[in-house]
């Protein structure tokens, strides 16, 4: 489940972020910033320097405990699904992983400042880099006889999913609410808040910006609320 209420979730101006008070790495760093994904199925987008992305980077990111998936379709963005991490946490982890995979003479000299890393992590990173591309390192998964339409090897972006403009449902961090629905305001009907408020077991709803609808629905699962909201949006 995603948790988009922290300020890091909101889109940021990359130009102003680059002028921040030294939070970002030096110009030679691979990871420049972290923002919202804007792609279904992912929670964060890493802004990267394509010329310095090390081999095996996405695989090393996925080895991190709370990062579920990382995809680099090329260009300057790496898409990440890390539902239980804040943007700052994803940025710090992604930067550290990138620097660990580089050769010593390519690393940002400030990559370890205030971010001590033990020898065990560095050893794992070196093993991951050495094994990158080896057939034995790939997951032992038998491919399906008939792959999903539009999801063949190399296809990007992923196949369109009819989510009725309601992208996901997560746990609300707003006081007095239990759930939050992540909306695409260009797709969902204007009356969606009133329709959700009229559902059984829903006590109240409240907007945060045009994308986040907080819902107080004690005892209702995230999947059930998401499905009911999508059904209303399609009607």
C-alpha positions in Angstrom: 0.0 0.0 0.0 1.3 3.5 -0.8 1.5 6.3 1.7 1.5 9.5 -0.4 0.7 12.1 2.3 4.2 13.1 3.1 5.5 16.2 1.3 8.0 14.1 -0.7 5.1 12.6 -2.6 4.2 15.9 -4.2 5.9 16.8 -7.5 8.9 19.0 -7.1 10.7 21.3 -9.5 13.9 19.5 -10.4 15.7 22.8 -11.1 15.1 24.2 -7.7 15.9 20.9 -6.1 19.3 20.9 -7.7 20.0 24.3 -6.1 19.1 22.9 -2.6 21.4 23.3 0.4 23.7 20.4 -0.6 21.2 17.6 0.0 21.8 16.3 -3.5 25.0 14.5 -4.5 27.8 16.1 -6.5 27.2 16.5 -10.3 28.9 13.2 -10.9 26.3 11.3 -8.9 24.0 8.9 -10.7 20.8 9.6 -8.7 19.8 13.3 -8.9 16.4 13.4 -7.3 13.3 11.4 -6.4 9.6 12.2 -7.1 6.3 10.6 -7.7 6.2 7.9 -10.4 3.3 8.9 -12.5 3.1 5.4 -13.8 0.6 2.8 -12.6 2.2 0.1 -10.5 5.0 2.3 -9.3 5.3 4.7 -6.3 8.5 6.7 -7.0 10.6 7.9 -10.0 14.3 8.4 -9.6 15.8 11.1 -11.8 19.2 9.7 -12.9 22.2 10.5 -15.1 21.8 7.8 -17.8 25.6 7.9 -18.6 26.5 6.9 -15.0 23.9 4.2 -14.3 26.0 1.1 -13.3 25.3 -2.4 -14.6 22.9 -4.4 -12.6 21.5 -1.3 -10.9 17.8 -2.3 -10.9 18.6 -5.8 -9.7 20.7 -4.4 -6.8 17.8 -2.0 -5.9 15.4 -4.9 -5.8 17.7 -6.6 -3.3 17.0 -3.9 -0.8 14.5 -5.1 1.9 11.7 -2.6 1.2 12.1 -2.1 -2.6 9.7 -4.4 -4.4 10.5 -3.6 -8.0 12.8 -1.3 -10.0 12.6 -0.7 -13.8 14.9 1.4 -16.0 13.2 1.8 -19.4 16.1 4.0 -20.6 16.4 7.8 -20.4 16.6 9.8 -17.2 14.1 7.9 -15.0 14.1 4.7 -13.0 10.7 3.6 -11.8 10.5 2.1 -8.3 7.7 0.4 -6.4 8.5 0.9 -2.7 5.1 1.3 -1.0 6.4 1.5 2.6 9.2 4.1 1.9 9.2 7.9 1.9 10.7 9.7 -1.0 13.8 10.7 1.0 14.4 7.1 2.0 14.1 5.9 -1.6 16.5 8.7 -2.7 19.1 7.8 0.0 19.0 4.1 -0.7 19.1 4.5 -4.5 22.1 6.8 -4.3 24.0 4.5 -1.9 23.3 1.5 -4.1 24.5 3.3 -7.2 27.7 4.4 -5.6 28.4 0.9 -4.2 28.2 -0.6 -7.7 30.6 1.9 -9.2 34.4 1.5 -9.4 36.2 3.3 -6.6 37.5 6.0 -8.9 33.9 6.7 -10.2 32.3 7.1 -6.8 31.0 10.4 -5.5 33.4 11.4 -2.6 30.4 12.5 -0.5 28.4 9.3 -0.9 29.3 8.0 2.6 28.9 11.3 4.5 26.5 10.7 7.3 25.5 7.4 5.7 27.8 4.8 7.0 27.7 1.5 5.2 29.1 -1.8 6.6 31.3 -4.2 4.7 28.5 -6.8 4.4 26.5 -4.5 2.2 29.4 -3.6 0.0 30.3 -7.3 -0.4 26.8 -8.1 -1.5 26.9 -5.3 -4.0 30.1 -6.6 -5.5 28.6 -10.1 -5.8 25.5 -8.7 -7.5 27.7 -6.8 -10.0 29.9 -9.8 -10.7 26.8 -12.0 -11.3 25.0 -9.5 -13.4 24.1 -11.2 -16.7 24.8 -14.7 -15.5 22.0 -17.1 -16.4 22.3 -18.8 -13.0 21.5 -15.5 -11.3 18.1 -15.1 -13.0 15.0 -16.3 -11.2 14.0 -19.9 -11.9 10.5 -19.0 -13.3 8.8 -21.0 -16.1 7.3 -18.5 -18.6 3.5 -18.8 -19.2 2.5 -20.4 -22.5 0.5 -17.3 -23.5 1.9 -14.0 -22.1 -0.4 -11.2 -21.3 -1.4 -9.0 -24.2 1.1 -6.1 -24.7 3.4 -7.3 -22.0 6.0 -9.1 -24.1 9.7 -8.6 -23.6 10.8 -5.0 -24.1 7.3 -3.5 -24.1 7.1 -0.1 -22.4 5.1 1.4 -21.0 3.1 -1.5 -19.6 -0.2 -2.4 -21.0 -3.1 -0.1 -20.1 -5.2 -1.2 -17.1 -8.8 0.0 -16.9 -8.6 1.4 -13.3 -11.3 4.0 -14.0 -8.9 6.8 -13.0 -8.5 5.5 -9.4 -4.9 4.4 -9.3 -4.6 2.8 -5.8 -5.9 2.7 -2.3 -3.6 3.1 0.7 -3.6 3.8 4.5 -4.4 7.4 5.3 -2.1 9.3 7.6 -4.7 12.1 8.0 -6.4 12.3 11.4 -9.8 10.7 11.5 -9.4 8.7 8.3 -8.6 5.1 7.6 -8.0 4.9 3.9 -6.9 7.2 1.0 -7.8 6.8 -2.7 -5.2 8.1 -5.2 -7.2 9.7 -8.1 -6.4 10.8 -11.6 -8.5 14.0 -11.6 -8.6 14.1 -15.4 -10.5 10.8 -15.5 -12.7 10.3 -12.4 -16.1 12.0 -12.3 -16.5 15.2 -10.2 -19.2 13.5 -8.1 -16.9 10.6 -7.0 -16.5 12.0 -3.4 -20.2 12.1 -2.9 -20.6 8.6 -4.4 -17.9 7.1 -2.1 -19.4 8.9 0.9 -22.7 7.2 0.2 -21.2 3.7 0.4 -22.1 1.4 3.2 -19.5 1.5 6.1 -18.1 4.8 4.9 -18.3 7.4 7.7 -16.8 10.5 5.9 -14.5 11.6 3.1 -12.2 14.5 2.6 -10.1 15.8 -0.3 -6.4 16.6 -0.1 -5.5 18.4 -3.3 -7.3 17.1 -6.5 -5.7 13.7 -6.3 -6.0 12.3 -2.8 -9.4 11.4 -1.3 -9.3 10.4 2.3 -11.9 8.0 3.5 -13.0 6.9 7.0 -14.2 3.3 6.5 -13.4 1.3 9.6 -13.2 -2.5 9.0 -13.2 -2.2 5.1 -10.2 -3.8 3.4 -8.2 -1.7 1.0 -9.0 -4.0 -1.9 -12.7 -3.8 -1.3 -12.8 -0.1 -1.1 -10.7 0.3 -4.2 -13.0 -2.1 -6.2 -16.1 -0.3 -5.0 -14.7 3.1 -5.9 -13.7 2.0 -9.3 -17.1 0.5 -9.9 -18.7 3.9 -9.0 -16.2 5.7 -11.3 -17.1 3.5 -14.3 -20.9 3.9 -13.8 
